[in-house]
Amino acid sequence: MNLFFFLPFAAGVSSLLLAAVSLVRRRPTVAGWLFVAGMATLGLESVFTGLSLRAARTGDVVAWLTPAFVAKSFAPVVWLAFTLTYSRSNYAEFLARWKPVLAVLALFPLTVLVTLAVQRNAGHATGLWWLRAGPETMAVNIVFLAALLLILVNLEQTFRATVGTMRWQIKLVVVALAVVFGTRLYVRSQAILFSAPDVAFWSLEASALLIACVFLAVAYARTGLAEIDLYPSLAVLRSSLTVVVVGAYLLVVGVLAQVVTRFGGAEIFQFQAVVVILGIAGLAVLLLSDRARQRLHAFAVGHFSKAQHDSARIWTLFSKRLGTVADQSGVCLAAAKLVSETFDVLSVTVWLEDDGKERLAVAASTARGAAPAGDERASEGSNDVMTGLQDVRAPLDLDHAREPWAEEFRRLNPTTFPAGGHRMCVPLRAGDRTVGALVLADRVNAATYSIEELELLKCIGDHVTSILMNVRLANEVARARELDAFRLMSAFFVHDLKNAAASLNLTLKNLPVHFDDPAFRQDALRTIGNTAQRIDDMIARLSALRQAPETARSEADLNQLVDEALDKVSDMAEITLTKELRPLPRIVANREQIQSVVTNLVLNARDAVGSAGAIQVRTHSQGTRVLLSVVDNGCGMSETFVKQSLFRPFQSTKKKGLGIGLFQCRAIVQAHGGGIHVESQIGKGTTFLVSLPAKDAS
């Protein structure tokens, strides 16, 4: 038995074996049942075809080829249904949408069976009419061709919807079926276009089926023909590469076949070589198209050619040069110089959107100085230029553009040398909006820009845009921080001024009642003097903000600082204030700042306890730390407020409080290398514990 007779048997048995294994090994899904049925139809067709090749009598040949044709007629509807359900979670939608096509294909095998039955009942031999040239055979081949095309389209759609491991799982199955049905599509096209009989391609179909069985066996060993969950688009034919390829093939070969048939008749097969040559010639014509050559060249440059520029080195150089510049004008000037050096361009101008004017202005240039006095138009473009650039998404040959805005932009970017080549405009895009442009002119030797250089220019434009956006964002953040710092400084000043005003207000309230008391007058004068001194100190601190900040620190006794701070606190007549100041090691601190901390803590405690409350101020040492605690039995604070809001600015539980005092206290304590801890319970009181390093530990 030669290979021609062996192939159909081998392919058929392999196909039937795969169908049996798929049926026995696991419970099939809808796609699984269709796969079993499809492999069975292919296997039976191949086996019956092989048996017909071994038959010695004409009657036996007809007897075996008839069931082979019946099995073949069932394949289109079964395999199309399979491709609509395989690995598709939304297969019900596809089946509903393709129901008319499936119904037509289901009628095809029924029509074949009815025709054969009628012929048999009438006593006529079938005569293998589907193998002879004629309108019936042409109709059958067209049905097969259309079904095969739809099967391949759906396989492609399923495969294109996968990525990563999902694609790996179904890859071999798709490849195997593409081999089978791609080969059969080729056979059908040959039968239609050249009236070639099936027998000439039986070995080819059997070989394809055998190869597919090998692939399917490997796929079964790897994944068990597992399915995955996909949701492909329902618009299958709109983006199918299969339709494009097959349609172009049938159109070209069909037209050529009709020409050859008209002039060649029965000797059609002698002209198949001519058809191939003409097809190659047509491909050559296609490749000679400027647009096709440009796209092919871009693909080849991007994947196979040696790079014209060292992109990694250029990217690193741009990152280093631009990363060290902190202002917008510096970034633009550095970018212009780098582009000029990289591409041998003498004139590089950076245009940026002018804030508030919605037009372009020159930010930097390697070819021009400052605009002449009174001639702003030499460095500014109109709104039309800015609007026109919004539609430019890739490097544009400015000299080829014919839009009105391009004419204006050319006038704004004159060339220095008449033989400097075309001007190139590279948009600077931030998201979907153009914020500027790079204009390159006067290139050395008027060299044209290659595809690689245009892509590199686009990348450089995107890189420069991202750095410009970061610089703008950094400037906005810096301005916001300056404003926050001003607000914070103002809040500190207002807070201290509020405390001073409170002392004066209390004195003024008691003045009419106790004016005749010499002790009160003496105390009032002292209070007014201390308040005036505090205001003078605040003014001095504000004046010092214009100079470099300095914190004058000196050796001090914390107990002394506490006593001096408590002497300045007024309105404590109805409050029990207890001091417990133990001997302490000396500290190094700014006296006014530490006194401010003590004052703020005591005033907060006074406000918390109200009348008839108690406040304890204690100091002691622990190791190398000096500790100050202020304890009150006031209203207390919630645990949530202490954790989330207590030390944040502008957060306060007091109706007239600014929420600055404790924020300022913690900042001062931390600046001295210390820390502040709080314990509070609602209704029981609050304890503030301040820890500062002793002199020997600082």
C-alpha distance (Angstrom), angle and dihedral (degrees) to the residues before:
residue distance angle dihedral
M1 . . .
N2 3.81 . .
L3 3.78 125.4 .
F4 3.80 93.0 -96.0
F5 3.81 90.7 62.4
F6 3.81 96.0 37.1
L7 3.84 99.9 53.7
P8 3.84 98.5 67.5
F9 3.82 91.6 50.8
A10 3.81 93.9 47.1
A11 3.80 92.6 47.0
G12 3.80 93.6 44.7
V13 3.80 95.4 48.4
S14 3.81 91.4 46.5
S15 3.79 91.1 50.6
L16 3.81 93.3 48.6
L17 3.79 90.6 46.7
L18 3.79 91.5 53.5
A19 3.80 90.0 49.2
A20 3.81 91.1 51.7
V21 3.81 93.8 47.0
S22 3.81 91.9 48.7
L23 3.80 89.8 51.0
V24 3.81 96.4 47.3
R25 3.81 104.6 37.0
R26 3.81 98.9 59.8
R27 3.76 142.2 -0.6
P28 3.81 105.5 -84.4
T29 3.78 123.9 -129.9
V30 3.80 122.8 -143.4
A31 3.79 89.4 -82.0
G32 3.80 89.0 44.4
W33 3.79 93.1 56.4
L34 3.79 90.3 47.6
F35 3.81 90.3 49.8
V36 3.82 90.8 53.1
A37 3.81 90.9 48.9
G38 3.80 92.3 45.7
M39 3.80 94.7 49.7
A40 3.80 89.0 46.7
T41 3.80 92.3 54.3
L42 3.81 91.7 48.4
G43 3.78 91.7 45.8
L44 3.80 95.3 48.1
E45 3.79 91.7 46.6
S46 3.81 91.3 51.6
V47 3.83 94.2 45.7
F48 3.82 93.3 48.2
T49 3.81 89.2 47.5
G50 3.81 90.1 52.0
L51 3.81 91.4 49.5
S52 3.80 90.2 51.3
L53 3.80 89.7 54.9
R54 3.82 90.3 56.5
A55 3.81 94.2 47.5
A56 3.79 115.1 109.8
R57 3.80 98.8 -163.7
T58 3.77 129.0 61.9
G59 3.77 92.2 -127.1
D60 3.81 91.1 55.7
V61 3.78 91.0 49.3
V62 3.77 90.9 53.6
A63 3.79 90.7 44.9
W64 3.80 92.6 57.1
L65 3.81 99.2 37.3
T66 3.81 92.3 53.4
P67 3.86 95.4 64.1
A68 3.81 88.1 40.4
F69 3.80 89.5 58.3
V70 3.81 91.3 45.6
A71 3.81 90.6 52.8
K72 3.80 89.9 47.4
S73 3.81 90.8 52.3
F74 3.83 90.8 58.1
A75 3.82 93.5 51.7
P76 3.86 99.2 77.8
V77 3.80 97.6 56.6
V78 3.82 93.8 40.4
W79 3.82 95.8 48.5
L80 3.79 94.9 41.8
A81 3.81 88.9 53.4
F82 3.81 88.4 48.5
T83 3.80 93.7 52.9
L84 3.81 89.6 49.0
T85 3.82 92.3 54.6
Y86 3.82 105.2 30.5
S87 3.84 111.2 112.8
R88 3.80 91.6 -18.2
S89 3.78 117.5 127.9
N90 3.80 90.0 -168.2
Y91 3.81 94.4 48.3
A92 3.82 91.4 130.8
E93 3.81 89.6 66.1
F94 3.81 90.8 51.1
L95 3.78 93.5 47.5
A96 3.81 90.5 50.5
R97 3.78 91.9 48.3
W98 3.81 94.3 46.8
K99 3.79 95.1 42.1
P100 3.85 95.0 111.8
V101 3.82 92.2 51.2
L102 3.80 92.1 46.7
A103 3.80 90.0 49.3
V104 3.80 91.6 53.3
L105 3.79 92.3 48.1
A106 3.82 90.2 47.0
L107 3.81 89.6 55.6
F108 3.79 90.6 54.7
P109 3.85 98.0 72.5
L110 3.79 89.8 40.0
T111 3.80 89.4 54.3
V112 3.79 90.1 49.4
L113 3.81 91.8 50.6
V114 3.79 92.6 47.2
T115 3.80 91.7 48.7
L116 3.80 92.7 49.9
A117 3.79 91.4 45.7
V118 3.80 92.3 50.7
Q119 3.79 91.2 49.3
R120 3.79 91.8 48.7
N121 3.83 93.6 47.6
A122 3.78 90.0 48.2
G123 3.78 89.2 54.6
H124 3.79 93.9 -116.4
A125 3.77 121.9 134.1
T126 3.79 115.0 -119.5
G127 3.79 90.3 -124.8
L128 3.79 92.4 -160.4
W129 3.78 89.8 -90.1
W130 3.83 91.3 172.8
L131 3.82 89.4 66.5
R132 3.79 97.0 51.6
A133 3.80 124.5 83.8
G134 3.78 110.7 -100.7
P135 3.79 144.6 103.8
E136 3.83 92.7 -78.4
T137 3.80 91.7 54.1
M138 3.81 91.0 45.6
A139 3.82 90.7 52.7
V140 3.80 91.8 49.1
N141 3.81 92.2 49.5
I142 3.80 92.0 48.6
V143 3.82 90.6 52.5
F144 3.81 90.6 49.4
L145 3.82 91.8 46.6
A146 3.81 94.0 50.7
A147 3.81 92.2 46.7
L148 3.80 92.6 48.6
L149 3.79 90.9 50.2
L150 3.82 91.4 51.9
I151 3.81 90.9 48.1
L152 3.81 91.9 52.7
V153 3.81 91.9 45.5
N154 3.80 92.1 54.7
L155 3.79 92.2 45.9
E156 3.78 89.1 52.6
Q157 3.79 92.0 48.6
T158 3.80 92.2 52.0
F159 3.79 92.3 47.3
R160 3.81 94.0 48.2
A161 3.80 90.9 52.4
T162 3.80 91.1 61.7
V163 3.79 130.9 84.4
G164 3.80 136.3 -179.4
T165 3.78 116.8 -14.6
M166 3.80 92.2 -1.5
R167 3.78 89.3 63.0
W168 3.81 90.5 46.5
Q169 3.82 90.9 54.7
I170 3.80 96.6 55.1
K171 3.80 100.2 27.5
L172 3.80 98.2 98.5
V173 3.80 93.1 44.7
V174 3.80 91.7 52.7
V175 3.82 92.1 45.3
A176 3.80 92.0 49.3
L177 3.79 94.2 50.5
A178 3.81 91.0 43.4
V179 3.81 88.8 55.9
V180 3.82 92.0 51.3
F181 3.77 98.7 44.5
G182 3.79 95.9 34.4
T183 3.81 89.0 56.8
R184 3.79 91.5 46.6
L185 3.79 90.6 49.3
Y186 3.80 89.2 53.9
V187 3.83 90.5 49.6
R188 3.82 92.0 49.2
S189 3.83 91.6 48.6
Q190 3.80 90.4 51.1
A191 3.80 91.2 48.8
I192 3.81 91.4 51.0
L193 3.78 100.0 41.0
F194 3.81 100.1 37.5
S195 3.83 102.4 21.8
A196 3.82 88.1 -120.5
P197 3.85 114.1 171.8
D198 3.80 119.8 -119.2
V199 3.79 93.2 -120.1
A200 3.79 89.9 69.3
F201 3.82 90.0 64.3
W202 3.83 103.7 34.3
S203 3.78 92.4 104.0
L204 3.81 90.2 48.6
E205 3.81 92.8 53.1
A206 3.81 91.2 45.5
S207 3.81 91.5 50.2
A208 3.79 91.5 50.7
L209 3.81 91.2 49.8
L210 3.81 91.7 49.2
I211 3.81 91.6 49.7
A212 3.80 89.9 48.0
C213 3.80 90.7 51.6
V214 3.80 89.5 55.0
F215 3.80 90.4 52.2
L216 3.78 91.6 46.4
A217 3.80 91.2 49.5
V218 3.80 90.3 53.6
A219 3.80 90.1 46.7
Y220 3.80 89.6 50.6
A221 3.81 90.8 51.1
R222 3.82 91.6 48.9
T223 3.79 103.5 41.6
G224 3.79 106.8 -1.6
L225 3.82 88.7 -114.0
A226 3.78 86.5 -67.8
E227 3.77 120.0 -175.0
I228 3.79 127.2 -136.4
D229 3.81 133.5 -151.8
L230 3.79 113.2 -102.0
Y231 3.77 134.8 160.4
P232 3.82 105.2 -156.6
S233 3.78 121.7 -173.3
L234 3.79 116.1 -88.5
A235 3.82 89.9 -138.1
V236 3.80 93.4 83.5
L237 3.79 103.0 157.6
R238 3.80 97.4 45.8
S239 3.80 96.8 74.7
S240 3.80 103.5 19.8
L241 3.78 115.7 136.4
T242 3.80 89.0 -165.6
V243 3.80 91.8 63.1
V244 3.79 91.1 50.4
V245 3.81 95.0 48.5
V246 3.79 96.5 42.7
G247 3.79 92.9 42.1
A248 3.80 92.7 51.3
Y249 3.81 91.0 46.0
L250 3.81 94.1 50.4
L251 3.80 93.2 43.7
V252 3.79 96.1 50.8
V253 3.80 96.8 39.4
G254 3.81 91.8 40.9
V255 3.79 94.1 54.6
L256 3.78 92.2 45.9
A257 3.81 91.2 46.6
Q258 3.79 91.8 53.3
V259 3.79 90.4 51.4
V260 3.78 92.0 48.2
T261 3.82 92.7 44.7
R262 3.78 91.5 52.4
F263 3.79 90.8 54.8
G264 3.81 101.3 29.3
G265 3.79 109.9 38.3
A266 3.79 113.8 177.5
E267 3.79 93.9 2.8
I268 3.81 90.3 70.1
F269 3.79 94.9 127.5
Q270 3.78 90.8 59.9
F271 3.79 89.2 64.4
Q272 3.80 98.4 50.4
A273 3.79 89.7 96.1
V274 3.79 88.4 54.7
V275 3.78 89.6 51.8
V276 3.81 90.6 53.3
I277 3.80 91.6 48.9
L278 3.78 91.1 49.4
G279 3.79 89.8 49.4
I280 3.80 90.5 53.0
A281 3.79 89.4 48.2
G282 3.79 90.3 52.3
L283 3.80 89.9 50.8
A284 3.79 89.6 51.8
V285 3.80 90.3 52.0
L286 3.78 89.2 51.2
L287 3.80 92.2 51.0
L288 3.79 90.9 49.8
S289 3.80 89.9 61.1
D290 3.81 110.4 111.1
R291 3.78 93.5 -132.4
A292 3.79 93.5 45.6
R293 3.81 91.8 46.7
Q294 3.80 90.9 49.8
R295 3.79 92.7 52.3
L296 3.81 91.7 45.1
H297 3.78 90.5 48.1
A298 3.79 91.5 50.0
F299 3.80 89.9 51.5
A300 3.81 92.9 47.3
V301 3.81 93.3 46.5
G302 3.76 91.4 48.8
H303 3.80 95.5 48.8
F304 3.81 112.0 20.9
S305 3.82 114.2 15.7
K306 3.78 125.0 89.2
A307 3.77 110.6 -99.1
Q308 3.79 115.3 -100.0
H309 3.81 91.3 -150.3
D310 3.77 132.6 30.1
S311 3.78 95.4 -114.9
A312 3.80 94.9 -175.2
R313 3.81 92.2 53.3
I314 3.81 92.3 45.8
W315 3.80 92.0 48.3
T316 3.80 91.3 49.1
L317 3.81 91.5 48.0
F318 3.80 92.4 50.1
S319 3.81 91.5 47.3
K320 3.82 92.7 50.7
R321 3.81 96.0 44.7
L322 3.79 96.7 42.6
G323 3.79 95.1 38.4
T324 3.81 92.3 64.4
V325 3.82 94.7 54.4
A326 3.80 117.5 89.9
D327 3.81 103.1 -175.1
Q328 3.79 132.3 64.0
S329 3.79 97.4 -120.8
G330 3.79 90.8 50.9
V331 3.81 91.8 51.4
C332 3.81 91.6 50.1
L333 3.81 93.7 48.1
A334 3.81 92.8 47.4
A335 3.83 91.0 47.5
A336 3.82 91.9 50.2
K337 3.80 91.9 51.0
L338 3.81 93.5 46.7
V339 3.82 93.1 49.3
S340 3.80 89.6 48.1
E341 3.81 91.8 52.1
T342 3.80 95.3 43.1
F343 3.80 98.7 49.6
D344 3.83 100.2 28.1
V345 3.80 91.4 -116.5
L346 3.79 117.9 152.8
S347 3.80 98.3 -161.9
V348 3.81 118.7 47.9
T349 3.80 118.7 162.4
V350 3.80 126.1 -174.2
W351 3.80 115.2 -150.8
L352 3.81 120.6 -168.3
E353 3.76 134.2 -176.4
D354 3.79 109.5 -94.0
D355 3.80 109.5 -128.1
G356 3.76 112.2 -112.5
K357 3.82 95.7 3.4
E358 3.84 100.7 74.1
R359 3.78 90.7 -139.7
L360 3.79 137.6 100.7
A361 3.79 124.0 -96.1
V362 3.80 131.2 -175.9
A363 3.80 110.2 -98.6
A364 3.82 98.3 174.6
S365 3.78 139.5 -14.2
T366 3.78 139.8 -178.1
A367 3.81 91.7 -150.5
R368 3.80 108.0 44.4
G369 3.77 139.0 50.0
A370 3.75 127.5 -151.0
A371 3.77 117.2 -38.8
P372 3.78 115.7 -97.5
A373 3.77 115.4 -94.5
G374 3.78 111.3 -85.7
D375 3.81 93.3 10.9
E376 3.79 103.9 101.8
R377 3.81 92.3 153.5
A378 3.81 89.3 69.7
S379 3.79 87.8 69.2
E380 3.80 102.6 28.5
G381 3.78 134.4 68.7
S382 3.77 125.6 -150.6
N383 3.79 126.5 -109.2
D384 3.81 88.4 -98.0
V385 3.81 91.2 65.6
M386 3.79 91.5 49.7
T387 3.79 91.5 48.1
G388 3.82 93.0 47.4
L389 3.79 92.5 51.2
Q390 3.81 90.8 57.8
D391 3.81 89.2 77.0
V392 3.82 94.4 48.6
R393 3.80 110.7 95.8
A394 3.81 102.1 160.7
P395 3.83 136.4 35.0
L396 3.81 108.5 -62.7
D397 3.80 129.7 -155.7
L398 3.79 97.8 -125.4
D399 3.81 93.8 -162.4
H400 3.81 91.9 56.9
A401 3.80 95.4 48.3
R402 3.82 113.3 101.3
E403 3.80 101.3 -171.7
P404 3.85 117.8 117.7
W405 3.79 92.5 -117.4
A406 3.82 89.8 54.6
E407 3.82 90.2 54.5
E408 3.80 90.0 54.1
F409 3.79 91.7 45.7
R410 3.81 90.7 52.4
R411 3.81 89.5 54.5
L412 3.80 89.6 51.3
N413 3.83 90.6 50.6
P414 3.82 105.7 45.6
T415 3.79 120.3 -179.9
T416 3.78 121.0 -118.6
F417 3.80 96.5 -153.5
P418 3.83 121.8 44.2
A419 3.81 90.7 -145.4
G420 3.77 95.5 48.3
G421 3.78 96.6 110.6
H422 3.77 129.6 -122.8
R423 3.78 123.9 -29.4
M424 3.79 115.2 -115.6
C425 3.82 123.5 -151.3
V426 3.82 117.5 -155.9
P427 3.83 113.4 -169.1
L428 3.78 119.2 -136.4
R429 3.78 103.2 -142.6
A430 3.78 128.5 -172.8
G431 3.78 105.5 -167.9
D432 3.81 108.5 -51.2
R433 3.80 95.0 -17.8
T434 3.80 131.3 81.3
V435 3.82 111.6 -133.1
G436 3.79 98.3 176.6
A437 3.78 146.6 -31.1
L438 3.78 143.5 -118.8
V439 3.81 114.4 -135.1
L440 3.82 117.7 -161.8
A441 3.81 119.5 -165.5
D442 3.83 140.2 158.1
R443 3.80 98.2 37.8
V444 3.78 116.7 -169.7
N445 3.83 111.1 -96.2
A446 3.83 88.0 0.3
A447 3.81 88.4 -91.4
T448 3.78 115.7 -174.1
Y449 3.80 119.9 -122.6
S450 3.80 114.8 -106.9
I451 3.79 124.5 -140.9
E452 3.79 89.4 -103.8
E453 3.81 92.1 51.6
L454 3.80 92.2 49.6
E455 3.80 90.6 52.2
L456 3.81 90.2 46.9
L457 3.81 90.4 50.1
K458 3.79 90.2 52.2
C459 3.81 90.7 51.4
I460 3.81 90.9 48.0
G461 3.81 90.2 49.4
D462 3.80 90.7 52.0
H463 3.81 90.7 47.1
V464 3.81 93.3 49.8
T465 3.81 90.2 47.2
S466 3.80 92.5 52.5
I467 3.81 91.4 50.8
L468 3.81 91.5 47.6
M469 3.79 90.3 50.6
N470 3.82 90.3 49.5
V471 3.82 90.8 50.1
R472 3.80 91.0 50.0
L473 3.78 91.0 47.7
A474 3.82 91.3 48.4
N475 3.81 90.3 51.4
E476 3.79 90.9 49.7
V477 3.80 90.4 49.4
A478 3.82 90.8 48.4
R479 3.80 91.2 51.0
A480 3.79 90.3 47.7
R481 3.82 90.3 50.9
E482 3.79 91.1 49.6
L483 3.78 89.4 52.2
D484 3.80 91.4 47.2
A485 3.80 90.4 48.9
F486 3.81 90.3 51.0
R487 3.79 90.9 49.0
L488 3.79 91.2 47.5
M489 3.80 92.5 48.3
S490 3.79 90.1 48.4
A491 3.79 90.2 49.6
F492 3.83 91.2 51.9
F493 3.77 90.8 49.4
V494 3.81 93.1 47.3
H495 3.80 90.3 47.4
D496 3.81 93.3 53.8
L497 3.79 91.1 42.7
K498 3.80 89.1 51.1
N499 3.83 90.7 55.2
A500 3.82 90.5 49.2
A501 3.80 91.5 48.7
A502 3.81 90.2 50.0
S503 3.82 90.7 57.9
L504 3.81 92.0 49.0
N505 3.81 92.3 46.8
L506 3.79 91.6 52.1
T507 3.80 91.1 50.1
L508 3.79 91.7 49.0
K509 3.82 91.2 50.7
N510 3.82 92.4 54.1
L511 3.81 95.6 39.7
P512 3.87 98.0 85.9
V513 3.80 91.6 48.2
H514 3.82 101.2 43.8
F515 3.78 101.7 25.8
D516 3.84 93.0 115.5
D517 3.82 91.5 53.6
P518 3.84 107.8 97.2
A519 3.81 91.2 -156.5
F520 3.79 90.8 53.9
R521 3.79 92.2 48.6
Q522 3.77 90.1 51.0
D523 3.81 91.3 48.9
A524 3.82 91.1 46.0
L525 3.78 91.8 52.6
R526 3.78 90.4 49.5
T527 3.81 91.0 49.7
I528 3.79 92.5 49.0
G529 3.79 90.7 47.9
N530 3.81 92.9 49.6
T531 3.81 91.0 47.4
A532 3.78 92.1 49.8
Q533 3.79 89.2 49.4
R534 3.82 91.4 51.1
I535 3.80 90.4 51.0
D536 3.81 90.1 49.8
D537 3.82 89.1 50.8
M538 3.82 91.4 51.3
I539 3.78 91.0 50.5
A540 3.79 89.7 49.2
R541 3.83 90.6 51.6
L542 3.81 90.9 50.3
S543 3.80 90.4 50.5
A544 3.79 89.7 50.4
L545 3.81 91.0 58.5
R546 3.81 88.7 78.1
Q547 3.81 88.3 63.2
A548 3.79 132.2 55.8
P549 3.81 108.7 -67.6
E550 3.76 113.0 -106.3
T551 3.78 128.8 178.8
A552 3.79 113.0 -153.0
R553 3.79 107.9 -148.5
S554 3.75 128.3 -178.8
E555 3.77 140.2 169.0
A556 3.81 110.1 -76.9
D557 3.79 144.7 168.3
L558 3.81 111.4 -119.5
N559 3.82 92.1 -152.1
Q560 3.81 90.3 56.9
L561 3.80 91.1 48.4
V562 3.82 89.8 51.2
D563 3.83 92.2 50.6
E564 3.79 92.6 49.4
A565 3.78 91.8 48.0
L566 3.82 93.3 49.1
D567 3.81 91.3 50.5
K568 3.80 88.5 60.8
V569 3.80 94.3 51.7
S570 3.81 112.4 95.1
D571 3.80 136.5 -173.5
M572 3.83 94.0 52.0
A573 3.83 96.6 123.1
E574 3.82 96.8 112.9
I575 3.80 94.9 37.2
T576 3.80 124.0 86.2
L577 3.80 106.2 -128.2
T578 3.80 114.9 -170.9
K579 3.78 123.3 -170.9
E580 3.80 123.3 -161.4
L581 3.78 107.0 176.1
R582 3.79 114.9 172.7
P583 3.81 124.4 -167.5
L584 3.80 109.9 -80.1
P585 3.78 139.0 -171.1
R586 3.79 112.1 -107.6
I587 3.80 122.9 -96.5
V588 3.80 135.1 -151.6
A589 3.79 108.6 -124.0
N590 3.76 148.7 131.6
R591 3.77 102.0 -92.7
E592 3.82 97.6 -149.9
Q593 3.80 93.2 48.2
I594 3.81 95.0 49.8
Q595 3.82 90.4 46.4
S596 3.81 87.6 51.4
V597 3.81 89.1 54.9
V598 3.81 91.9 51.2
T599 3.81 92.0 46.2
N600 3.79 93.4 50.0
L601 3.80 93.5 48.5
V602 3.82 93.1 48.6
L603 3.82 93.2 45.3
N604 3.81 90.4 50.6
A605 3.80 89.4 50.2
R606 3.83 90.6 49.0
D607 3.79 91.2 52.4
A608 3.82 91.0 47.1
V609 3.83 98.4 50.7
G610 3.82 98.1 42.7
S611 3.82 116.6 -169.5
A612 3.83 121.0 -8.3
G613 3.78 91.9 15.9
A614 3.80 129.9 136.8
I615 3.77 130.9 -127.4
Q616 3.80 126.4 -173.0
V617 3.80 123.1 -162.0
R618 3.79 113.5 -169.0
T619 3.79 136.0 172.3
H620 3.79 131.1 -168.8
S621 3.78 140.3 146.6
Q622 3.77 130.4 -112.7
G623 3.79 117.5 -172.8
T624 3.79 108.0 -54.8
R625 3.81 93.6 -15.8
V626 3.79 131.4 90.3
L627 3.80 113.6 -146.4
L628 3.81 130.7 -154.9
S629 3.81 120.5 -173.9
V630 3.80 128.8 -172.6
V631 3.82 112.3 -167.3
D632 3.80 126.8 -175.1
N633 3.80 135.4 175.2
G634 3.77 94.4 -141.1
C635 3.79 133.9 125.2
G636 3.80 96.0 -62.2
M637 3.82 128.7 -151.2
S638 3.77 135.1 -98.4
E639 3.78 120.3 -101.7
T640 3.81 90.5 -120.0
F641 3.80 93.1 54.5
V642 3.81 91.8 47.8
K643 3.81 92.8 51.6
Q644 3.79 99.7 40.0
S645 3.81 110.0 25.6
L646 3.81 114.6 12.8
F647 3.81 98.2 92.8
R648 3.80 96.9 30.5
P649 3.82 116.3 105.7
F650 3.80 118.7 -105.0
Q651 3.83 92.4 18.0
S652 3.81 113.6 120.2
T653 3.82 140.3 152.3
K654 3.82 91.3 -152.2
K655 3.80 119.0 93.3
K656 3.80 93.3 -133.4
G657 3.79 96.9 29.3
L658 3.80 122.8 119.4
G659 3.78 97.1 -154.5
I660 3.81 92.7 -126.4
G661 3.80 106.0 106.0
L662 3.81 100.2 75.9
F663 3.80 92.3 39.0
Q664 3.80 88.1 54.6
C665 3.82 91.5 45.2
R666 3.79 94.0 53.7
A667 3.81 91.5 46.4
I668 3.83 90.7 52.9
V669 3.80 94.2 45.4
Q670 3.79 93.0 47.9
A671 3.81 90.8 47.9
H672 3.82 87.0 57.8
G673 3.80 91.5 52.5
G674 3.78 94.0 -102.9
G675 3.76 139.6 112.6
I676 3.77 140.3 -135.4
H677 3.81 125.9 -140.5
V678 3.82 129.1 -169.3
E679 3.80 133.1 -158.4
S680 3.80 118.9 -179.9
Q681 3.78 140.5 162.6
I682 3.77 125.4 -170.4
G683 3.81 109.9 -107.2
K684 3.83 94.7 8.5
G685 3.79 106.1 66.9
T686 3.78 144.3 -109.2
T687 3.79 136.9 -85.6
F688 3.81 122.8 -156.9
L689 3.82 114.8 -166.1
V690 3.82 117.7 -167.3
S691 3.81 118.6 -166.5
L692 3.82 121.6 -163.7
P693 3.81 130.2 175.6
A694 3.80 116.6 -107.5
K695 3.79 119.0 -121.6
D696 3.81 94.6 -102.2
A697 3.82 90.7 51.1
S698 3.82 97.5 45.3
